Each structure stands twice: as structure tokens, then as C-alpha cells.
Amino acid sequence: MLKRFSGRRRALMLAGSIFLALGHPTATWGQAAHVDQRSALESRFISGLSAAGYGENMKELTSRPTYPGSPFSAELAAKILARFRSYGWNAKVETYEIPYPRVTTQAVELLGPRPFKAALRESPVPGDAYTLQDKEIIEPFFVMGPDGDVTAPLVYVNFGLRDDYARLAKMGVDVRGKIVIARYGRLFRGGKVELAAEHGALGVLIYSDPHEDGYFVEPTYPEGQGRTPTGVQRGSVLQGKFLGDPTTPGYASKKGVQRLPVFSEKSNFARIPAVPLSYSDAQPLLEALHGQVVPESWRGALPITYKVGPSEAKVHLLVQHDRRMVTIRNVIATLRGSEFPDEYVIRGNHHDGWVFGADDPHSGHSAMLEEARSLGALYKSGWRPKRTIIYASWDAEESALIGSSEFVEDHLEDLRSGGVIYLNTDMAGVGSIALEGASTYSNFATRLLKDVKDPDSGLSLWDRFKLAHLHDIYAEATAGSVTGGGSASGVDFSSDRIRLGIPGYGSDHQAFFAIAGMGGLNSAFFGDSAGNSSGAYHSDYDDYEYYTRFMDPGFRYGMALAQLNGLAVLRVASAHTLPVEFTAVAEQVDAEVKRLVSLNDRLAEAIRHDDSDVRSGAYIALNDPRRPRLAPPIRPAPSLDFAPLERAAARIEACARAYAQARESGLLPTRGPDVARLNRALMAVDRAFLRSDGLPGRPFYRHEMYSPGRVWDSPPFPAVSDAMSDGDWETARKQIPLAAATLNSVADAIDEATKVLVQLRKTRGATN
Ligand SMILES: [Zn+2]
């Protein structure tokens, strides 16, 4: 195992602790060391987890398609409910009514001299019986998009990012009045559709290019795990105006509530029609494009010359939906807390999939059920958590986080007053641990990672994570966030602690962070090698057969995920004082301020560059009439003052240091009321990141750092950076002091926690 690292130059530069570890793996990092740190209770929890049980749950709960409103969906919820009850939990189903417009007619056709009609269908795979269940498999489509019938020339927009449209403009290509075709990757599909609409496109096609997802990366299924030529990534194209049901902004979509009309201007549906395509359907459309050859970084892996377009032949895009409403079912299971019943430790994973959903979501969901089984066994034997534990099996995550968001809207007061932590998983994955979330839990998370063993290497998850970050053998390991959109986590080697990345948009943690202001973590394993992502994602092929062959045979990583999250639940639910601290908060805030300043530098530099190209006459002198370039307009360069944010970040650091000193200099309270008082003060720190009036134009998003950006990305301080990215410098200038005010209230909340701690020691004489 250690041979993998020998002889590498960077190994010589390792920090002391790593060097020690490489020399004496068992003494310092081995199992003996971490087993000692687990209590007897934790050991009983771990031994109650079963890979066989995990596999049985996955197999049974993915036997038929699981999308909201599917023939199996009510039975699926009933099965999950019965499991929780048999494990000893108090469980119930909470229902909501949501629009789930299903496609009735869908067509994508190339007109003109070489007509082509897209199949929009996934072919069954020989040897995989799941793919033959034709009657119940939902057709490939985008949910939460409008009806549309448009005929227009086609333009290729690469990934469909803001920068891609800027590049097209310089190439003299206007997407107004066109249909655009974008490849998947880099941005949530709903963000791609919204950016296309903002640039004046009439419709959008999004396809999986084999360069990112197909034969260029992996042999295709069933030979390997790569996406098949007809495989389509379904998904939601919801806008980012608010979370949850697109017709009930800010309140729970109970039966009979007032709703915005479906597909209306105010609702959160996508604004222009869109259709997902396989690469076999996309290729003839891309071949029909004329115009300039694309920039090199825009090229995919299809055997064609990629051109930007527009096409001479027009494309006809037709989508029509029914107006069906469906009942969605969250299964909510509870173990009541013995000391602090109004404080909640919440663990969630969704149960709806696009088709069978073995990887997404049942690889994570089966882990969650195993934890519930083992915690239930502890409960049956007489153990009682101090805090109330809630296990939640969400519905309609794939329609854009709807089940979990409705739950948060429905129970907002309880969550804001007593929500301690939200622990999310979705797809389990394999490889090194990937973790993102609230930095209040950075120390806590690091300790957990030290106490769970990586199935492949036998190292702790923490040691494998650190090695992945120190070595560039697998650069992809550290490149992304857990579920997309967030910023990557890292290692703070000086304090041997994880630097948690900003949570991305991609799963059910979003509403708990962005609306309720709870702390929490989102975890998965992440492939260290370039090509071990699932080519079955959101397709017909994401089934038990595929999962057990290619993803996690034996469910070893699924079990590690159950250990990690179950231990997290046990520890937070059993702690006297909440295991939060604020030094890492100061670091994360500081890193976000720096990310904002560097975004500004990048935008300013691009503007200066453009201006100098124009003023120097280069555009005219160097113009190649065969590949003409349009001069960009001269724009004002931004002048923003980030000092208020920098000062507030420095204040948080000072306050965090004062709290750490106070905490280290004496014992913590143990009496119930004192503990509760301190814990309320500690919880208030995460809550202080909420703005009372929400983000500009998006009042239901309240978190200053963990709310998604307007197009579902995770920019630093979205209130400020969204305006910057839109070139709206006036709004950005106004938002900086408002964001700084939020940071100052975070500093105040940390100060308050310090005061409470010191005062409790004085008046009661805390003992341990
Ligand atoms: Zn999922």
C-alpha cells in the first residue's frame, strides 16, 4: 500500500504528522488507534450495521421505477414506513401536493434537406432485465419546464455558461431567436436553461457529450460503466428564484393552498422549453451546424467537426405537458430526546429516483436505513438519545429538492428554534471521502473522519483524504464538490482539520442551510480516478444490476457512509454541549471574502483586456474576414470596496479566538438548563448568517454564504457576486455593506456564546 507513495518528491515535503504516519502506519493511524476513540455504544452501533441488509433494501426498494406519482410510489413510501416501524421508530408519512407536469408530446427534429427526428428513447440493454420494464419507465424529459413549440436555427453554446455566451458574442454569434444546444457539465441544467432564456434563446437542448459522459471516459454499458449512445440524463430545470414547489413560494404545498398558476411568470418553472438528448440524438443536430469551428476547449468527443452555428436548416422543438398534480410522501421517523426533546438532529436522504434509482438515491438511502436499523436496536435495548433524532426519507428530490424544502417550510419555526444539525447523503459513491457543509462542524467532522476506516486502503477516511489532497496522482479527487456547484473541501494541515467546502445546490441539505440556517454536513465518496463516475446517472440504466456490477460491489463504501453518518448522529444526539466551534468559521468566511475579491479581479481584468483590445485598434487590424471577431462594447471597470467585508471577517476571527480560549480555560456546564442555555447561544451562530430580508430579488433565500446563486451555482456571497456577474456594479456596491452587517451579527453571536459560557462558570461553577 505504501509503495504507491514512495519515491515521490512531494513525499519528502510532507508535514510531520504525515511523515510519521507513513513510517508507522499502524501505531499512529491504524485501526487500533481509532477503535479506542469509539465508546462501547458506538461499537454496538457499528456492529449493528449489515451489508446484507443494505443490499436487501436497495434491491427491494428499486424493483420498480420510483419517480413521484409513479405506480410504485405509494407502495415505496409504505415499505419505508414499515421498515422504520419495525426498527423501533415512531414513524409517519407527511404528504404534500405538487405539480408534476408530465410530457404528453415531445419532438426534436431537424428540418431541411437532410431531415432527422430524434428518437428520445433509451434502448434496453441485453442481460439487464430492468431495462425491459417498458410500461413503467418514465420517458426522458425535463420536469418543471414549460410547454413550447418553436422552430428556429440551432447554435452550439458549449456548457452554456455566462463566459460561453460572452465568447459567442465576440464571434459574432447571436442566440436571440435561436434554439441552443449545450452539453452537460459545469452548471446545473436549470441554470443553463435560465442563462439561455436571459440571452434571448427560444428553446434549449442539453445533451451528454461522450467527452464528459460516455465512450471517451469509460467503455459503455454493459461492457463498462460509461453512458450508452442512447442514454439520457433526465432532470429538473427549475429556476433558482425560490426552493421547493414552484407554485408555493415560502409556504408548504398542502392540499388546497393558494398556488401560483403553473408555467406563469411568477412561478419558478423554467421560462423556455427544453429537452434532454442522448449523444446519438445530438450528433446529427451538431453535424448540421455551420459557421465557425468552435474554440478548442469547446470540443467534445463526437467524431465530427464542432461548429458554433447557426444551422442553415431549422430545428423544430415541441414539448407539451399535462397539468397533473401528484401526492408526494416524506417518511419521517423519530426517536424522542430524553433531555432536550426540542433540539433536533436530522438525517436525510431522498427515496425518489428518475427511474429505478439504485445509485441515485438508494445507495445513500440504503445506508440511512441501515443506520436507522442499528440505532433502533440500541433504542429497543434501553438507550435514549439526549436530543430528538429525526430520520427523513424525502420524496421529489429529483424535481428539484421539493420534499425536503416543503418539510423545511412546513416546520420552519421548530427548525429555527431547535434545529441542531442536518446530515445529508444522496449517492454513496466510492473513493475518497467528499464532505461539504457548515464550518461550525469542521472540527467535529475531522474527528469523525479519523474514526471511520476507508474500505480499500484500510487507512482512516481522514488519512486517505489528506493523501488525496497532498498528491496529484488523481487530480480529480479534489477538484469538485460533493453534489455539484459547491466549492471543494481542503485540508488545513497546520491544525490537522478539514476545510469544508461551501455546500452546492445538488441535494436535500439546501433548504436546511439556506432557509432554516441550520448547521450540517453533506457527504459522499468521490472517485479518485478520472473515469469512475456513473454513466447511468438519471437514466433507465441506474438499476441494481448496474450498481452491483460497477459501482460498489459488496456495498463496502455504502457501509462506510452509514458508519460516518450514524456516528455523527449518535455523537451530536448524545453530547452535552454541542460539538461546534468557530475558528474554522472565521477561516471559511475569510476564504469566501478572498474568493469574492478574486472574482472581482477576474471580471475587472477581463474588462480591461477587452477595452485595451478595442482602443488599440487590434480588433480591426487583426480581423480575419473568414473568422470575424466582433469588438466587445467598452464597459466601465468595477471599483468596489471590500474593506467592510474584510473588517467583519477579521472581527469574526478575533471573536472565534476568544470563544476558543474561554472554552479551553475551564470546564463546560453539565446541568440541564445551563447546557440548554449555552447550546441555544451556540446554535444562534449558524442562524446569524441569515439575512432578515433575504437576498435581493430572492427573499426566501436567507443564508448569506450558503444560498445558491441565481443560476444555481455557488458563488461567494451570492447577494454581491450575482450582481457582479451580471455587470450590475451599483447593486454589488450596495450589497457589500449589507453582507458585512450579516458577518458582524455572526461575530456578535459568537461573542454572546462566549459571554454565556463565562457567566455560567461564574454563577454555577461548572463541573464536568
Ligand atoms: Zn439524488
Residues whose N, C-alpha, C, O or C-beta is under 5 A from the ligand:
A	BS01	ZN	D360 P361 D426
